[in-house]
Amino acid sequence: MGNGAKAQQKRERKGGKSGPGEAKSQLKSNAAALTIKCKTCFQSFQSTTNRKMLGDHATNKHGKQFEDCFEADDGVAR
């Protein structure tokens, strides 16, 4: 009995999976994290986006202030 047969027996005894696991995707969790939305263009942002980035979006895209495009409590304070 060679080493290949021993490995096969071990796999059979172990049961369960017989190959690489199923690929896991973060697409659903990323979509669920898009909780901040611009009032002007309705672009979504992740809940971890900081206020500076949201303010930059409002200024650069719309020429408005942060308060005009987002709720006061949106964005992570940094």
N, CA, C, O and CB atoms as a CASP TS submission, in Angstrom:
PFRMAT TS
TARGET T0000
AUTHOR 0000-0000-0000
METHOD Language model
MODEL 1
PARENT N/A
ATOM      1  N   MET     1       0.849  -1.161   0.000  1.00  0.00           N
ATOM      2  CA  MET     1       0.000   0.000   0.000  1.00  0.00           C
ATOM      3  C   MET     1       0.903   1.235   0.000  1.00  0.00           C
ATOM      4  O   MET     1       1.736   1.408   0.890  1.00  0.00           O
ATOM      5  CB  MET     1      -0.971  -0.008   1.222  1.00  0.00           C
ATOM      6  N   GLY     2       0.725   2.089  -1.012  1.00  0.00           N
ATOM      7  CA  GLY     2       1.547   3.288  -1.122  1.00  0.00           C
ATOM      8  C   GLY     2       0.955   4.447  -0.329  1.00  0.00           C
ATOM      9  O   GLY     2      -0.133   4.350   0.239  1.00  0.00           O
ATOM     10  N   ASN     3       1.687   5.520  -0.310  1.00  0.00           N
ATOM     11  CA  ASN     3       1.234   6.701   0.418  1.00  0.00           C
ATOM     12  C   ASN     3      -0.046   7.285  -0.163  1.00  0.00           C
ATOM     13  O   ASN     3      -0.847   7.869   0.568  1.00  0.00           O
ATOM     14  CB  ASN     3       2.316   7.752   0.418  1.00  0.00           C
ATOM     15  N   GLY     4      -0.247   7.134  -1.465  1.00  0.00           N
ATOM     16  CA  GLY     4      -1.463   7.645  -2.093  1.00  0.00           C
ATOM     17  C   GLY     4      -2.700   6.943  -1.550  1.00  0.00           C
ATOM     18  O   GLY     4      -3.737   7.574  -1.347  1.00  0.00           O
ATOM     19  N   ALA     5      -2.592   5.637  -1.315  1.00  0.00           N
ATOM     20  CA  ALA     5      -3.724   4.874  -0.791  1.00  0.00           C
ATOM     21  C   ALA     5      -4.013   5.288   0.655  1.00  0.00           C
ATOM     22  O   ALA     5      -5.173   5.374   1.058  1.00  0.00           O
ATOM     23  CB  ALA     5      -3.441   3.351  -0.873  1.00  0.00           C
ATOM     24  N   LYS     6      -2.964   5.544   1.429  1.00  0.00           N
ATOM     25  CA  LYS     6      -3.156   5.973   2.813  1.00  0.00           C
ATOM     26  C   LYS     6      -3.878   7.322   2.860  1.00  0.00           C
ATOM     27  O   LYS     6      -4.777   7.528   3.675  1.00  0.00           O
ATOM     28  CB  LYS     6      -1.800   6.064   3.544  1.00  0.00           C
ATOM     29  N   ALA     7      -3.478   8.215   1.993  1.00  0.00           N
ATOM     30  CA  ALA     7      -4.111   9.530   1.956  1.00  0.00           C
ATOM     31  C   ALA     7      -5.580   9.409   1.566  1.00  0.00           C
ATOM     32  O   ALA     7      -6.435  10.102   2.118  1.00  0.00           O
ATOM     33  CB  ALA     7      -3.374  10.453   0.975  1.00  0.00           C
ATOM     34  N   GLN     8      -5.870   8.523   0.609  1.00  0.00           N
ATOM     35  CA  GLN     8      -7.258   8.317   0.191  1.00  0.00           C
ATOM     36  C   GLN     8      -8.087   7.730   1.328  1.00  0.00           C
ATOM     37  O   GLN     8      -9.227   8.145   1.536  1.00  0.00           O
ATOM     38  CB  GLN     8      -7.318   7.396  -1.037  1.00  0.00           C
ATOM     39  N   GLN     9      -7.535   6.782   2.059  1.00  0.00           N
ATOM     40  CA  GLN     9      -8.250   6.196   3.200  1.00  0.00           C
ATOM     41  C   GLN     9      -8.520   7.253   4.264  1.00  0.00           C
ATOM     42  O   GLN     9      -9.599   7.286   4.857  1.00  0.00           O
ATOM     43  CB  GLN     9      -7.443   5.027   3.804  1.00  0.00           C
ATOM     44  N   LYS    10      -7.549   8.103   4.500  1.00  0.00           N
ATOM     45  CA  LYS    10      -7.719   9.163   5.491  1.00  0.00           C
ATOM     46  C   LYS    10      -8.844  10.106   5.074  1.00  0.00           C
ATOM     47  O   LYS    10      -9.656  10.514   5.905  1.00  0.00           O
ATOM     48  CB  LYS    10      -6.404   9.946   5.678  1.00  0.00           C
ATOM     49  N   ARG    11      -8.893  10.450   3.787  1.00  0.00           N
ATOM     50  CA  ARG    11      -9.961  11.314   3.289  1.00  0.00           C
ATOM     51  C   ARG    11     -11.326  10.655   3.452  1.00  0.00           C
ATOM     52  O   ARG    11     -12.300  11.311   3.820  1.00  0.00           O
ATOM     53  CB  ARG    11      -9.720  11.665   1.821  1.00  0.00           C
ATOM     54  N   GLU    12     -11.392   9.352   3.176  1.00  0.00           N
ATOM     55  CA  GLU    12     -12.667   8.632   3.302  1.00  0.00           C
ATOM     56  C   GLU    12     -13.124   8.571   4.753  1.00  0.00           C
ATOM     57  O   GLU    12     -14.310   8.728   5.040  1.00  0.00           O
ATOM     58  CB  GLU    12     -12.540   7.212   2.735  1.00  0.00           C
ATOM     59  N   ARG    13     -12.181   8.343   5.671  1.00  0.00           N
ATOM     60  CA  ARG    13     -12.535   8.296   7.094  1.00  0.00           C
ATOM     61  C   ARG    13     -13.009   9.652   7.587  1.00  0.00           C
ATOM     62  O   ARG    13     -13.948   9.757   8.376  1.00  0.00           O
ATOM     63  CB  ARG    13     -11.341   7.827   7.927  1.00  0.00           C
ATOM     64  N   LYS    14     -12.345  10.670   7.109  1.00  0.00           N
ATOM     65  CA  LYS    14     -12.686  12.026   7.542  1.00  0.00           C
ATOM     66  C   LYS    14     -14.079  12.411   7.060  1.00  0.00           C
ATOM     67  O   LYS    14     -14.802  13.137   7.743  1.00  0.00           O
ATOM     68  CB  LYS    14     -11.649  13.034   7.024  1.00  0.00           C
ATOM     69  N   GLY    15     -14.448  11.924   5.887  1.00  0.00           N
ATOM     70  CA  GLY    15     -15.759  12.246   5.338  1.00  0.00           C
ATOM     71  C   GLY    15     -15.817  13.699   4.938  1.00  0.00           C
ATOM     72  O   GLY    15     -14.820  14.262   4.486  1.00  0.00           O
ATOM     73  N   GLY    16     -16.981  14.314   5.100  1.00  0.00           N
ATOM     74  CA  GLY    16     -17.134  15.742   4.838  1.00  0.00           C
ATOM     75  C   GLY    16     -16.736  16.134   3.442  1.00  0.00           C
ATOM     76  O   GLY    16     -17.118  15.479   2.472  1.00  0.00           O
ATOM     77  N   LYS    17     -15.989  17.176   3.333  1.00  0.00           N
ATOM     78  CA  LYS    17     -15.602  17.732   2.047  1.00  0.00           C
ATOM     79  C   LYS    17     -14.536  16.862   1.384  1.00  0.00           C
ATOM     80  O   LYS    17     -13.680  16.275   2.045  1.00  0.00           O
ATOM     81  CB  LYS    17     -15.092  19.167   2.216  1.00  0.00           C
ATOM     82  N   SER    18     -14.619  16.802   0.077  1.00  0.00           N
ATOM     83  CA  SER    18     -13.607  16.044  -0.657  1.00  0.00           C
ATOM     84  C   SER    18     -12.924  16.934  -1.688  1.00  0.00           C
ATOM     85  O   SER    18     -12.539  16.462  -2.758  1.00  0.00           O
ATOM     86  CB  SER    18     -14.238  14.816  -1.344  1.00  0.00           C
ATOM     87  N   GLY    19     -12.778  18.180  -1.381  1.00  0.00           N
ATOM     88  CA  GLY    19     -12.130  19.088  -2.313  1.00  0.00           C
ATOM     89  C   GLY    19     -12.124  20.485  -1.734  1.00  0.00           C
ATOM     90  O   GLY    19     -12.436  20.680  -0.559  1.00  0.00           O
ATOM     91  N   PRO    20     -11.775  21.447  -2.548  1.00  0.00           N
ATOM     92  CA  PRO    20     -11.759  22.819  -2.051  1.00  0.00           C
ATOM     93  C   PRO    20     -13.162  23.274  -1.670  1.00  0.00           C
ATOM     94  O   PRO    20     -14.153  22.837  -2.255  1.00  0.00           O
ATOM     95  CB  PRO    20     -11.165  23.762  -3.102  1.00  0.00           C
ATOM     96  N   GLY    21     -13.228  24.154  -0.684  1.00  0.00           N
ATOM     97  CA  GLY    21     -14.511  24.616  -0.199  1.00  0.00           C
ATOM     98  C   GLY    21     -15.214  25.509  -1.203  1.00  0.00           C
ATOM     99  O   GLY    21     -14.634  25.929  -2.204  1.00  0.00           O
ATOM    100  N   GLU    22     -16.440  25.781  -0.923  1.00  0.00           N
ATOM    101  CA  GLU    22     -17.230  26.629  -1.795  1.00  0.00           C
ATOM    102  C   GLU    22     -16.732  28.073  -1.684  1.00  0.00           C
ATOM    103  O   GLU    22     -16.455  28.554  -0.585  1.00  0.00           O
ATOM    104  CB  GLU    22     -18.737  26.532  -1.439  1.00  0.00           C
ATOM    105  N   ALA    23     -16.623  28.745  -2.801  1.00  0.00           N
ATOM    106  CA  ALA    23     -16.154  30.129  -2.804  1.00  0.00           C
ATOM    107  C   ALA    23     -17.171  31.010  -2.097  1.00  0.00           C
ATOM    108  O   ALA    23     -18.377  30.869  -2.297  1.00  0.00           O
ATOM    109  CB  ALA    23     -15.910  30.631  -4.248  1.00  0.00           C
ATOM    110  N   LYS    24     -16.674  31.915  -1.274  1.00  0.00           N
ATOM    111  CA  LYS    24     -17.560  32.808  -0.541  1.00  0.00           C
ATOM    112  C   LYS    24     -17.399  34.211  -1.097  1.00  0.00           C
ATOM    113  O   LYS    24     -16.284  34.685  -1.315  1.00  0.00           O
ATOM    114  CB  LYS    24     -17.263  32.775   0.984  1.00  0.00           C
ATOM    115  N   SER    25     -18.502  34.851  -1.317  1.00  0.00           N
ATOM    116  CA  SER    25     -18.488  36.184  -1.900  1.00  0.00           C
ATOM    117  C   SER    25     -18.959  37.206  -0.876  1.00  0.00           C
ATOM    118  O   SER    25     -19.809  36.907  -0.037  1.00  0.00           O
ATOM    119  CB  SER    25     -19.369  36.237  -3.159  1.00  0.00           C
ATOM    120  N   GLN    26     -18.411  38.397  -0.946  1.00  0.00           N
ATOM    121  CA  GLN    26     -18.808  39.473  -0.055  1.00  0.00           C
ATOM    122  C   GLN    26     -19.777  40.431  -0.729  1.00  0.00           C
ATOM    123  O   GLN    26     -20.080  41.485  -0.170  1.00  0.00           O
ATOM    124  CB  GLN    26     -17.591  40.224   0.429  1.00  0.00           C
ATOM    125  N   LEU    27     -20.263  40.097  -1.899  1.00  0.00           N
ATOM    126  CA  LEU    27     -21.115  41.016  -2.634  1.00  0.00           C
ATOM    127  C   LEU    27     -22.380  41.365  -1.861  1.00  0.00           C
ATOM    128  O   LEU    27     -22.791  42.525  -1.838  1.00  0.00           O
ATOM    129  CB  LEU    27     -21.480  40.422  -3.973  1.00  0.00           C
ATOM    130  N   LYS    28     -22.998  40.373  -1.227  1.00  0.00           N
ATOM    131  CA  LYS    28     -24.230  40.636  -0.477  1.00  0.00           C
ATOM    132  C   LYS    28     -23.958  41.513   0.729  1.00  0.00           C
ATOM    133  O   LYS    28     -24.724  42.437   1.005  1.00  0.00           O
ATOM    134  CB  LYS    28     -24.878  39.325  -0.030  1.00  0.00           C
ATOM    135  N   SER    29     -22.880  41.242   1.452  1.00  0.00           N
ATOM    136  CA  SER    29     -22.581  42.051   2.630  1.00  0.00           C
ATOM    137  C   SER    29     -22.158  43.457   2.234  1.00  0.00           C
ATOM    138  O   SER    29     -22.454  44.412   2.951  1.00  0.00           O
ATOM    139  CB  SER    29     -21.489  41.390   3.467  1.00  0.00           C
ATOM    140  N   ASN    30     -21.468  43.601   1.100  1.00  0.00           N
ATOM    141  CA  ASN    30     -21.099  44.937   0.629  1.00  0.00           C
ATOM    142  C   ASN    30     -22.337  45.730   0.221  1.00  0.00           C
ATOM    143  O   ASN    30     -22.435  46.924   0.505  1.00  0.00           O
ATOM    144  CB  ASN    30     -20.120  44.841  -0.551  1.00  0.00           C
ATOM    145  N   ALA    31     -23.271  45.073  -0.438  1.00  0.00           N
ATOM    146  CA  ALA    31     -24.500  45.756  -0.835  1.00  0.00           C
ATOM    147  C   ALA    31     -25.308  46.177   0.388  1.00  0.00           C
ATOM    148  O   ALA    31     -25.931  47.239   0.385  1.00  0.00           O
ATOM    149  CB  ALA    31     -25.346  44.853  -1.741  1.00  0.00           C
ATOM    150  N   ALA    32     -25.300  45.360   1.420  1.00  0.00           N
ATOM    151  CA  ALA    32     -26.034  45.693   2.639  1.00  0.00           C
ATOM    152  C   ALA    32     -25.378  46.856   3.377  1.00  0.00           C
ATOM    153  O   ALA    32     -26.052  47.566   4.124  1.00  0.00           O
ATOM    154  CB  ALA    32     -26.123  44.473   3.558  1.00  0.00           C
ATOM    155  N   ALA    33     -24.090  47.062   3.186  1.00  0.00           N
ATOM    156  CA  ALA    33     -23.365  48.126   3.879  1.00  0.00           C
ATOM    157  C   ALA    33     -23.557  49.487   3.212  1.00  0.00           C
ATOM    158  O   ALA    33     -23.142  50.501   3.773  1.00  0.00           O
ATOM    159  CB  ALA    33     -21.887  47.792   3.940  1.00  0.00           C
ATOM    160  N   LEU    34     -24.170  49.535   2.039  1.00  0.00           N
ATOM    161  CA  LEU    34     -24.397  50.797   1.346  1.00  0.00           C
ATOM    162  C   LEU    34     -25.607  51.499   1.963  1.00  0.00           C
ATOM    163  O   LEU    34     -26.711  51.443   1.422  1.00  0.00           O
ATOM    164  CB  LEU    34     -24.608  50.564  -0.177  1.00  0.00           C
ATOM    165  N   THR    35     -25.386  52.155   3.093  1.00  0.00           N
ATOM    166  CA  THR    35     -26.501  52.727   3.843  1.00  0.00           C
ATOM    167  C   THR    35     -26.597  54.243   3.727  1.00  0.00           C
ATOM    168  O   THR    35     -27.610  54.818   4.124  1.00  0.00           O
ATOM    169  CB  THR    35     -26.382  52.350   5.283  1.00  0.00           C
ATOM    170  N   ILE    36     -25.583  54.899   3.201  1.00  0.00           N
ATOM    171  CA  ILE    36     -25.608  56.354   3.072  1.00  0.00           C
ATOM    172  C   ILE    36     -25.928  56.695   1.620  1.00  0.00           C
ATOM    173  O   ILE    36     -25.312  56.157   0.700  1.00  0.00           O
ATOM    174  CB  ILE    36     -24.243  56.993   3.518  1.00  0.00           C
ATOM    175  N   LYS    37     -26.891  57.589   1.419  1.00  0.00           N
ATOM    176  CA  LYS    37     -27.298  57.933   0.066  1.00  0.00           C
ATOM    177  C   LYS    37     -27.322  59.447  -0.110  1.00  0.00           C
ATOM    178  O   LYS    37     -27.847  60.171   0.736  1.00  0.00           O
ATOM    179  CB  LYS    37     -28.674  57.331  -0.253  1.00  0.00           C
ATOM    180  N   CYS    38     -26.757  59.909  -1.203  1.00  0.00           N
ATOM    181  CA  CYS    38     -26.760  61.330  -1.532  1.00  0.00           C
ATOM    182  C   CYS    38     -28.186  61.741  -1.909  1.00  0.00           C
ATOM    183  O   CYS    38     -28.841  61.067  -2.704  1.00  0.00           O
ATOM    184  CB  CYS    38     -25.758  61.642  -2.694  1.00  0.00           C
ATOM    185  N   LYS    39     -28.658  62.842  -1.339  1.00  0.00           N
ATOM    186  CA  LYS    39     -30.019  63.302  -1.614  1.00  0.00           C
ATOM    187  C   LYS    39     -30.162  63.855  -3.029  1.00  0.00           C
ATOM    188  O   LYS    39     -31.265  63.878  -3.576  1.00  0.00           O
ATOM    189  CB  LYS    39     -30.424  64.364  -0.606  1.00  0.00           C
ATOM    190  N   THR    40     -29.065  64.297  -3.621  1.00  0.00           N
ATOM    191  CA  THR    40     -29.119  64.929  -4.936  1.00  0.00           C
ATOM    192  C   THR    40     -29.062  63.907  -6.070  1.00  0.00           C
ATOM    193  O   THR    40     -29.932  63.896  -6.941  1.00  0.00           O
ATOM    194  CB  THR    40     -27.981  65.920  -5.082  1.00  0.00           C
ATOM    195  N   CYS    41     -28.039  63.047  -6.061  1.00  0.00           N
ATOM    196  CA  CYS    41     -27.858  62.106  -7.170  1.00  0.00           C
ATOM    197  C   CYS    41     -28.188  60.666  -6.796  1.00  0.00           C
ATOM    198  O   CYS    41     -28.152  59.781  -7.650  1.00  0.00           O
ATOM    199  CB  CYS    41     -26.442  62.177  -7.669  1.00  0.00           C
ATOM    200  N   PHE    42     -28.508  60.425  -5.523  1.00  0.00           N
ATOM    201  CA  PHE    42     -28.877  59.101  -5.005  1.00  0.00           C
ATOM    202  C   PHE    42     -27.758  58.070  -5.115  1.00  0.00           C
ATOM    203  O   PHE    42     -28.025  56.869  -5.133  1.00  0.00           O
ATOM    204  CB  PHE    42     -30.088  58.593  -5.737  1.00  0.00           C
ATOM    205  N   GLN    43     -26.511  58.525  -5.187  1.00  0.00           N
ATOM    206  CA  GLN    43     -25.383  57.605  -5.161  1.00  0.00           C
ATOM    207  C   GLN    43     -25.259  57.040  -3.753  1.00  0.00           C
ATOM    208  O   GLN    43     -25.411  57.772  -2.775  1.00  0.00           O
ATOM    209  CB  GLN    43     -24.062  58.312  -5.603  1.00  0.00           C
ATOM    210  N   SER    44     -24.985  55.745  -3.642  1.00  0.00           N
ATOM    211  CA  SER    44     -24.866  55.087  -2.345  1.00  0.00           C
ATOM    212  C   SER    44     -23.411  55.022  -1.907  1.00  0.00           C
ATOM    213  O   SER    44     -22.502  54.896  -2.727  1.00  0.00           O
ATOM    214  CB  SER    44     -25.467  53.680  -2.398  1.00  0.00           C
ATOM    215  N   PHE    45     -23.213  55.110  -0.602  1.00  0.00           N
ATOM    216  CA  PHE    45     -21.891  55.012  -0.003  1.00  0.00           C
ATOM    217  C   PHE    45     -21.947  54.021   1.146  1.00  0.00           C
ATOM    218  O   PHE    45     -22.993  53.855   1.774  1.00  0.00           O
ATOM    219  CB  PHE    45     -21.391  56.398   0.483  1.00  0.00           C
ATOM    220  N   GLN    46     -20.823  53.357   1.429  1.00  0.00           N
ATOM    221  CA  GLN    46     -20.766  52.428   2.551  1.00  0.00           C
ATOM    222  C   GLN    46     -20.840  53.183   3.862  1.00  0.00           C
ATOM    223  O   GLN    46     -20.453  54.348   3.953  1.00  0.00           O
ATOM    224  CB  GLN    46     -19.490  51.583   2.494  1.00  0.00           C
ATOM    225  N   SER    47     -21.340  52.501   4.866  1.00  0.00           N
ATOM    226  CA  SER    47     -21.528  53.130   6.172  1.00  0.00           C
ATOM    227  C   SER    47     -20.209  53.515   6.825  1.00  0.00           C
ATOM    228  O   SER    47     -20.201  54.286   7.784  1.00  0.00           O
ATOM    229  CB  SER    47     -22.295  52.203   7.087  1.00  0.00           C
ATOM    230  N   THR    48     -19.105  53.001   6.331  1.00  0.00           N
ATOM    231  CA  THR    48     -17.795  53.314   6.901  1.00  0.00           C
ATOM    232  C   THR    48     -17.144  54.519   6.240  1.00  0.00           C
ATOM    233  O   THR    48     -16.015  54.869   6.586  1.00  0.00           O
ATOM    234  CB  THR    48     -16.880  52.118   6.782  1.00  0.00           C
ATOM    235  N   THR    49     -17.824  55.161   5.298  1.00  0.00           N
ATOM    236  CA  THR    49     -17.276  56.326   4.610  1.00  0.00           C
ATOM    237  C   THR    49     -17.202  57.494   5.577  1.00  0.00           C
ATOM    238  O   THR    49     -18.142  57.742   6.332  1.00  0.00           O
ATOM    239  CB  THR    49     -18.129  56.695   3.373  1.00  0.00           C
ATOM    240  N   ASN    50     -16.083  58.214   5.554  1.00  0.00           N
ATOM    241  CA  ASN    50     -15.941  59.324   6.493  1.00  0.00           C
ATOM    242  C   ASN    50     -16.587  60.600   5.944  1.00  0.00           C
ATOM    243  O   ASN    50     -16.851  60.716   4.747  1.00  0.00           O
ATOM    244  CB  ASN    50     -14.458  59.574   6.799  1.00  0.00           C
ATOM    245  N   ARG    51     -16.831  61.541   6.842  1.00  0.00           N
ATOM    246  CA  ARG    51     -17.525  62.782   6.496  1.00  0.00           C
ATOM    247  C   ARG    51     -16.757  63.603   5.473  1.00  0.00           C
ATOM    248  O   ARG    51     -17.363  64.284   4.646  1.00  0.00           O
ATOM    249  CB  ARG    51     -17.759  63.611   7.740  1.00  0.00           C
ATOM    250  N   LYS    52     -15.437  63.547   5.517  1.00  0.00           N
ATOM    251  CA  LYS    52     -14.639  64.327   4.575  1.00  0.00           C
ATOM    252  C   LYS    52     -14.897  63.863   3.145  1.00  0.00           C
ATOM    253  O   LYS    52     -15.048  64.689   2.245  1.00  0.00           O
ATOM    254  CB  LYS    52     -13.141  64.215   4.912  1.00  0.00           C
ATOM    255  N   MET    53     -14.946  62.571   2.932  1.00  0.00           N
ATOM    256  CA  MET    53     -15.205  62.044   1.591  1.00  0.00           C
ATOM    257  C   MET    53     -16.608  62.417   1.116  1.00  0.00           C
ATOM    258  O   MET    53     -16.810  62.740  -0.055  1.00  0.00           O
ATOM    259  CB  MET    53     -15.032  60.517   1.573  1.00  0.00           C
ATOM    260  N   LEU    54     -17.563  62.371   2.024  1.00  0.00           N
ATOM    261  CA  LEU    54     -18.928  62.750   1.659  1.00  0.00           C
ATOM    262  C   LEU    54     -18.998  64.244   1.343  1.00  0.00           C
ATOM    263  O   LEU    54     -19.685  64.659   0.409  1.00  0.00           O
ATOM    264  CB  LEU    54     -19.914  62.395   2.794  1.00  0.00           C
ATOM    265  N   GLY    55     -18.282  65.041   2.127  1.00  0.00           N
ATOM    266  CA  GLY    55     -18.232  66.474   1.860  1.00  0.00           C
ATOM    267  C   GLY    55     -17.564  66.776   0.530  1.00  0.00           C
ATOM    268  O   GLY    55     -17.997  67.667  -0.202  1.00  0.00           O
ATOM    269  N   ASP    56     -16.510  66.033   0.217  1.00  0.00           N
ATOM    270  CA  ASP    56     -15.838  66.196  -1.075  1.00  0.00           C
ATOM    271  C   ASP    56     -16.787  65.845  -2.222  1.00  0.00           C
ATOM    272  O   ASP    56     -16.787  66.516  -3.254  1.00  0.00           O
ATOM    273  CB  ASP    56     -14.570  65.314  -1.142  1.00  0.00           C
ATOM    274  N   HIS    57     -17.585  64.811  -2.047  1.00  0.00           N
ATOM    275  CA  HIS    57     -18.561  64.424  -3.067  1.00  0.00           C
ATOM    276  C   HIS    57     -19.553  65.568  -3.291  1.00  0.00           C
ATOM    277  O   HIS    57     -19.829  65.943  -4.431  1.00  0.00           O
ATOM    278  CB  HIS    57     -19.309  63.123  -2.650  1.00  0.00           C
ATOM    279  N   ALA    58     -20.084  66.114  -2.206  1.00  0.00           N
ATOM    280  CA  ALA    58     -21.069  67.187  -2.318  1.00  0.00           C
ATOM    281  C   ALA    58     -20.465  68.412  -3.016  1.00  0.00           C
ATOM    282  O   ALA    58     -21.112  69.030  -3.862  1.00  0.00           O
ATOM    283  CB  ALA    58     -21.600  67.575  -0.923  1.00  0.00           C
ATOM    284  N   THR    59     -19.246  68.753  -2.666  1.00  0.00           N
ATOM    285  CA  THR    59     -18.600  69.931  -3.241  1.00  0.00           C
ATOM    286  C   THR    59     -18.216  69.710  -4.700  1.00  0.00           C
ATOM    287  O   THR    59     -18.517  70.541  -5.557  1.00  0.00           O
ATOM    288  CB  THR    59     -17.365  70.300  -2.431  1.00  0.00           C
ATOM    289  N   ASN    60     -17.557  68.600  -4.980  1.00  0.00           N
ATOM    290  CA  ASN    60     -17.029  68.359  -6.328  1.00  0.00           C
ATOM    291  C   ASN    60     -18.110  67.992  -7.338  1.00  0.00           C
ATOM    292  O   ASN    60     -18.063  68.452  -8.479  1.00  0.00           O
ATOM    293  CB  ASN    60     -15.999  67.260  -6.282  1.00  0.00           C
ATOM    294  N   LYS    61     -19.065  67.187  -6.947  1.00  0.00           N
ATOM    295  CA  LYS    61     -20.089  66.731  -7.886  1.00  0.00           C
ATOM    296  C   LYS    61     -21.229  67.726  -8.042  1.00  0.00           C
ATOM    297  O   LYS    61     -21.757  67.910  -9.139  1.00  0.00           O
ATOM    298  CB  LYS    61     -20.640  65.403  -7.438  1.00  0.00           C
ATOM    299  N   HIS    62     -21.610  68.375  -6.926  1.00  0.00           N
ATOM    300  CA  HIS    62     -22.822  69.181  -6.953  1.00  0.00           C
ATOM    301  C   HIS    62     -22.602  70.647  -6.624  1.00  0.00           C
ATOM    302  O   HIS    62     -23.508  71.458  -6.816  1.00  0.00           O
ATOM    303  CB  HIS    62     -23.807  68.616  -6.008  1.00  0.00           C
ATOM    304  N   GLY    63     -21.423  71.010  -6.131  1.00  0.00           N
ATOM    305  CA  GLY    63     -21.172  72.389  -5.739  1.00  0.00           C
ATOM    306  C   GLY    63     -22.000  72.805  -4.535  1.00  0.00           C
ATOM    307  O   GLY    63     -22.353  73.975  -4.392  1.00  0.00           O
ATOM    308  N   LYS    64     -22.307  71.855  -3.677  1.00  0.00           N
ATOM    309  CA  LYS    64     -23.137  72.102  -2.503  1.00  0.00           C
ATOM    310  C   LYS    64     -22.352  71.779  -1.238  1.00  0.00           C
ATOM    311  O   LYS    64     -21.235  71.266  -1.303  1.00  0.00           O
ATOM    312  CB  LYS    64     -24.436  71.269  -2.563  1.00  0.00           C
ATOM    313  N   GLN    65     -22.939  72.081  -0.103  1.00  0.00           N
ATOM    314  CA  GLN    65     -22.361  71.748   1.189  1.00  0.00           C
ATOM    315  C   GLN    65     -22.780  70.343   1.589  1.00  0.00           C
ATOM    316  O   GLN    65     -23.706  69.771   1.015  1.00  0.00           O
ATOM    317  CB  GLN    65     -22.786  72.768   2.261  1.00  0.00           C
ATOM    318  N   PHE    66     -22.086  69.794   2.581  1.00  0.00           N
ATOM    319  CA  PHE    66     -22.385  68.459   3.097  1.00  0.00           C
ATOM    320  C   PHE    66     -23.847  68.342   3.515  1.00  0.00           C
ATOM    321  O   PHE    66     -24.511  67.355   3.197  1.00  0.00           O
ATOM    322  CB  PHE    66     -21.475  68.131   4.281  1.00  0.00           C
ATOM    323  N   GLU    67     -24.348  69.350   4.230  1.00  0.00           N
ATOM    324  CA  GLU    67     -25.707  69.307   4.769  1.00  0.00           C
ATOM    325  C   GLU    67     -26.773  69.287   3.680  1.00  0.00           C
ATOM    326  O   GLU    67     -27.879  68.797   3.908  1.00  0.00           O
ATOM    327  CB  GLU    67     -25.935  70.492   5.676  1.00  0.00           C
ATOM    328  N   ASP    68     -26.454  69.816   2.498  1.00  0.00           N
ATOM    329  CA  ASP    68     -27.413  69.842   1.398  1.00  0.00           C
ATOM    330  C   ASP    68     -27.594  68.467   0.759  1.00  0.00           C
ATOM    331  O   ASP    68     -28.638  68.185   0.169  1.00  0.00           O
ATOM    332  CB  ASP    68     -26.969  70.841   0.347  1.00  0.00           C
ATOM    333  N   CYS    69     -26.578  67.612   0.878  1.00  0.00           N
ATOM    334  CA  CYS    69     -26.616  66.319   0.194  1.00  0.00           C
ATOM    335  C   CYS    69     -26.801  65.126   1.138  1.00  0.00           C
ATOM    336  O   CYS    69     -27.247  64.064   0.703  1.00  0.00           O
ATOM    337  CB  CYS    69     -25.351  66.135  -0.592  1.00  0.00           C
ATOM    338  N   PHE    70     -26.468  65.283   2.408  1.00  0.00           N
ATOM    339  CA  PHE    70     -26.494  64.154   3.328  1.00  0.00           C
ATOM    340  C   PHE    70     -27.158  64.539   4.637  1.00  0.00           C
ATOM    341  O   PHE    70     -27.292  65.720   4.956  1.00  0.00           O
ATOM    342  CB  PHE    70     -25.081  63.641   3.587  1.00  0.00           C
ATOM    343  N   GLU    71     -27.577  63.520   5.399  1.00  0.00           N
ATOM    344  CA  GLU    71     -28.133  63.735   6.730  1.00  0.00           C
ATOM    345  C   GLU    71     -26.998  64.164   7.666  1.00  0.00           C
ATOM    346  O   GLU    71     -25.831  63.874   7.408  1.00  0.00           O
ATOM    347  CB  GLU    71     -28.847  62.442   7.261  1.00  0.00           C
ATOM    348  N   ALA    72     -27.344  64.846   8.735  1.00  0.00           N
ATOM    349  CA  ALA    72     -26.334  65.365   9.663  1.00  0.00           C
ATOM    350  C   ALA    72     -25.517  64.258  10.332  1.00  0.00           C
ATOM    351  O   ALA    72     -24.345  64.466  10.644  1.00  0.00           O
ATOM    352  CB  ALA    72     -27.003  66.209  10.727  1.00  0.00           C
ATOM    353  N   ASP    73     -26.123  63.080  10.558  1.00  0.00           N
ATOM    354  CA  ASP    73     -25.418  62.002  11.241  1.00  0.00           C
ATOM    355  C   ASP    73     -24.761  61.008  10.287  1.00  0.00           C
ATOM    356  O   ASP    73     -24.255  59.979  10.733  1.00  0.00           O
ATOM    357  CB  ASP    73     -26.369  61.274  12.141  1.00  0.00           C
ATOM    358  N   ASP    74     -24.759  61.290   8.991  1.00  0.00           N
ATOM    359  CA  ASP    74     -24.123  60.385   8.028  1.00  0.00           C
ATOM    360  C   ASP    74     -22.605  60.516   8.085  1.00  0.00           C
ATOM    361  O   ASP    74     -22.071  61.594   8.349  1.00  0.00           O
ATOM    362  CB  ASP    74     -24.626  60.673   6.600  1.00  0.00           C
ATOM    363  N   GLY    75     -21.934  59.425   7.838  1.00  0.00           N
ATOM    364  CA  GLY    75     -20.477  59.432   7.772  1.00  0.00           C
ATOM    365  C   GLY    75     -19.826  59.217   9.115  1.00  0.00           C
ATOM    366  O   GLY    75     -20.372  59.579  10.157  1.00  0.00           O
ATOM    367  N   VAL    76     -18.646  58.620   9.074  1.00  0.00           N
ATOM    368  CA  VAL    76     -17.857  58.378  10.274  1.00  0.00           C
ATOM    369  C   VAL    76     -17.014  59.618  10.516  1.00  0.00           C
ATOM    370  O   VAL    76     -16.300  60.069   9.621  1.00  0.00           O
ATOM    371  CB  VAL    76     -16.964  57.092  10.136  1.00  0.00           C
ATOM    372  N   ALA    77     -17.091  60.161  11.699  1.00  0.00           N
ATOM    373  CA  ALA    77     -16.342  61.380  12.016  1.00  0.00           C
ATOM    374  C   ALA    77     -14.850  61.080  12.063  1.00  0.00           C
ATOM    375  O   ALA    77     -14.400  60.245  12.848  1.00  0.00           O
ATOM    376  CB  ALA    77     -16.811  61.979  13.363  1.00  0.00           C
ATOM    377  N   ARG    78     -14.092  61.760  11.223  1.00  0.00           N
ATOM    378  CA  ARG    78     -12.624  61.608  11.184  1.00  0.00           C
ATOM    379  C   ARG    78     -11.999  62.937  10.956  1.00  0.00           C
ATOM    380  O   ARG    78     -10.775  63.040  10.889  1.00  0.00           O
ATOM    381  CB  ARG    78     -12.177  60.623  10.093  1.00  0.00           C
TER
END
